[in-house]
Amino acid sequence: MSRSISDRIITEKHRGKLCCDSAPGQGTTFVIELPIRQQVLDGDGQIPKVPAPVDMTPRV
């Protein structure tokens, strides 16, 4: 896979970063950073509201 395609997938689809460091005769190192959590947008491009948690504490 080409670097430009990889970069597009990582940055646009996953909101991450792709960095590379190359030195002649020493090779290339790629660093990929991906967020642990990603916010999903609704159809209007807005972050959907999450309902308040329900209290599941038993009542005695």
Buried (B, 14 or more C-beta within 10 A) or exposed (E): EEEEEBBEEBEEEBEBEBEEEEEEEEEEEEEEEEEEEEEEEEEEEEEEEEEEEEEEEEEE
